[in-house]
Amino acid sequence: MGTLVVLEGLDGSGKRTLAAALLRELADRGLRATSLAFPRYGQSQPADIAAEALRGQHGDLLASINGMAVLWALDRHQARPMLDRLRHEHDVVLLDRYVASNAAYSAARGEARDEDSTVEWVRELEHGRLGLPEPGLHILVDVEVAVAEQRARHRAATEPGRARDAYERDSTLQERTATIYRRLAEQRWTSPWVVFGGAGAGGSCSIEDLAGRIEEIRAASAGRG
């Protein structure tokens, strides 16, 4: 069964670029690797409804932290058969966002006093109630919020049909989300975490370092099996 490796970070942090580089490095090491991105816009009704809410549709749906979180969770739940198939066919499956993104953004949208309970609720919803597999490794792509925002603006301006949504335009939300991501990494939330990038402590590893860590995780998992 292939190892799930999750890339997490803000919009514009560089997850897509890192995923492409990691796929090449893992292939060079003889590993069968593939990738899957969440949310699955254009392929999933829950993801598309959530995206529409982020752009002002569906009344007050966007105001509901839990309602939006459930839609993101259902997108992943619908993808479970595909995820299982990819894990059977590959050694490594790189996920561009997964359950931790739901935990970080949902907690950041609420009151500070509710952060821990929101994170736990998302974990129980997705890994517990919906039975989504826990990853073998998280990689936090950690960049300064201003850098991520600049990249997101550039992407919105250059990609046809791509516009910044309500989350991406909210600088305060992005700052709080970045802080919660770093806390999840420190807590090793649901798996080991590695920080890649320059914004947080410990962010000096290379693509080769990441690939080596993935190989270590795979070897340890095989040993337990």
C-alpha positions in Angstrom: 0.0 0.0 0.0 1.4 3.4 -1.0 2.4 6.0 1.5 0.3 9.1 1.8 2.4 12.3 1.9 0.5 15.5 2.3 1.7 19.0 1.2 0.0 21.7 3.3 0.3 25.5 3.2 -1.4 28.7 2.3 -2.7 29.5 -1.2 0.4 30.6 -3.2 2.8 28.9 -0.8 4.3 26.8 -3.7 2.7 23.4 -3.0 2.1 22.6 -6.6 5.7 23.5 -7.6 7.1 21.4 -4.7 4.9 18.4 -5.7 6.2 18.4 -9.2 9.8 18.5 -8.0 9.2 15.8 -5.5 7.6 13.6 -8.1 10.7 13.9 -10.3 13.0 13.2 -7.4 11.0 10.1 -6.2 11.0 8.7 -9.7 14.7 9.2 -10.0 15.0 7.0 -6.8 12.9 4.3 -8.5 9.7 4.9 -6.6 6.3 4.9 -8.3 4.8 8.2 -7.3 1.7 10.2 -8.2 -0.3 13.2 -6.9 -3.8 14.3 -6.2 -5.0 17.8 -5.3 -7.9 18.8 -3.0 -10.3 20.4 -3.3 -11.3 18.6 -6.6 -12.9 21.6 -8.3 -14.8 20.5 -11.4 -14.9 16.9 -10.3 -16.8 17.0 -7.0 -20.2 18.6 -6.2 -19.3 19.3 -2.6 -16.1 21.1 -3.7 -17.9 23.1 -6.4 -20.7 24.2 -4.0 -18.0 25.3 -1.5 -16.2 27.2 -4.2 -19.5 28.9 -5.2 -20.1 29.9 -1.6 -16.6 31.4 -1.5 -17.7 33.6 -4.4 -20.9 34.8 -2.8 -23.5 32.2 -3.8 -25.7 30.0 -1.7 -26.9 32.6 0.8 -25.3 32.5 4.2 -23.5 29.1 3.6 -20.0 30.8 3.7 -20.8 32.2 7.2 -21.1 28.6 8.6 -17.6 27.4 9.6 -18.9 23.9 10.1 -21.0 23.8 7.0 -18.0 24.7 4.8 -15.8 22.2 6.6 -18.3 19.4 6.0 -18.3 20.2 2.2 -14.5 20.0 2.1 -14.6 16.8 4.0 -17.3 15.3 1.7 -15.1 16.1 -1.3 -12.4 13.9 0.2 -14.8 11.2 1.2 -16.1 10.9 -2.3 -12.5 10.6 -3.5 -11.8 7.7 -1.2 -12.1 4.9 -3.8 -9.7 6.8 -6.1 -7.3 7.4 -3.2 -7.4 3.7 -2.4 -6.7 2.7 -6.0 -3.8 5.2 -6.3 -2.3 3.8 -3.1 -2.5 0.2 -4.5 -0.9 1.2 -7.7 1.9 3.5 -6.4 4.6 3.6 -3.7 3.9 7.2 -2.8 0.8 9.4 -3.3 1.4 13.1 -2.8 -1.7 15.0 -1.7 -1.9 18.8 -2.3 -3.9 19.5 0.8 -5.8 17.0 2.9 -7.5 17.0 6.3 -5.1 19.4 8.0 -6.1 22.2 5.6 -9.7 21.8 6.8 -8.5 21.9 10.5 -6.3 24.9 10.0 -8.7 27.1 8.0 -11.8 26.1 10.0 -10.0 26.9 13.3 -8.6 30.1 11.9 -12.1 31.3 11.0 -13.5 30.8 14.5 -12.7 32.3 17.9 -9.2 31.7 19.3 -10.7 30.0 22.4 -12.3 27.4 20.1 -9.2 26.5 18.0 -8.4 23.2 19.7 -12.0 22.0 19.7 -12.4 22.8 16.0 -9.2 21.0 15.1 -10.3 17.9 17.1 -13.8 18.1 15.5 -12.3 18.0 12.0 -10.0 15.1 12.9 -13.0 13.1 14.3 -15.2 14.0 11.3 -12.7 13.1 8.5 -10.5 10.4 10.0 -13.1 9.1 12.4 -16.6 9.3 11.0 -15.6 9.3 7.3 -12.7 6.9 7.8 -10.2 8.7 5.7 -6.7 7.2 6.1 -4.1 9.1 8.1 -1.0 10.2 6.2 2.5 8.9 6.7 4.0 12.4 6.6 2.9 16.0 6.4 5.1 18.6 4.6 4.3 22.2 5.6 5.3 24.6 2.8 5.9 27.5 5.0 6.4 31.0 3.5 5.6 34.5 4.6 2.0 35.4 4.2 2.8 38.4 2.1 4.8 36.2 -0.3 1.9 33.7 -0.6 -0.6 36.6 -1.2 1.6 38.0 -4.0 1.8 34.7 -5.7 -2.0 34.1 -5.4 -2.7 37.5 -6.9 -0.3 36.8 -9.8 -2.0 33.4 -10.4 -5.4 35.0 -10.4 -4.3 37.6 -12.9 -2.6 35.1 -15.3 -4.8 32.0 -15.2 -8.0 32.2 -17.2 -11.1 31.9 -15.1 -9.1 32.0 -11.8 -10.1 34.7 -9.3 -9.1 35.1 -5.6 -11.9 33.8 -3.4 -13.1 35.1 0.0 -10.4 33.1 2.0 -7.6 34.3 -0.3 -8.6 37.9 0.0 -8.7 37.8 3.8 -5.2 38.7 5.1 -6.1 38.2 8.7 -7.4 34.7 8.0 -4.3 33.8 6.1 -2.1 35.0 9.0 -4.1 33.0 11.6 -4.1 29.9 9.3 -0.3 30.1 8.9 0.0 30.2 12.7 -2.3 27.2 13.2 -0.4 25.2 10.5 2.8 25.8 12.4 1.2 24.7 15.6 -0.1 21.5 14.0 3.5 20.8 12.7 4.9 21.3 16.2 2.2 18.9 17.6 2.9 16.3 14.9 -0.9 16.3 14.3 -1.9 12.8 13.0 1.6 12.1 11.6 5.2 13.4 11.6 5.6 16.8 10.0 8.5 18.4 8.1 8.7 22.1 7.5 9.9 23.2 4.0 10.5 26.9 3.4 12.0 29.9 5.1 9.1 31.4 7.2 9.3 29.0 10.2 12.0 27.4 12.2 13.5 24.2 10.7 12.6 25.2 7.2 16.0 24.6 5.5 15.6 21.1 4.1 16.0 20.3 0.4 14.0 18.3 -2.1 16.5 15.5 -1.6 16.0 15.7 2.2 12.3 15.4 1.7 12.6 12.4 -0.6 14.9 10.8 1.8 12.5 11.3 4.7 9.7 9.8 2.6 11.8 6.7 1.9 12.4 6.4 5.7 8.7 6.6 6.4 8.0 3.9 3.8 10.7 1.7 5.2 9.4 2.1 8.7 5.9 1.3 7.6 7.0 -1.8 5.8 8.9 -2.9 8.9 5.7 -2.6 11.0 3.8 -4.5 8.3 
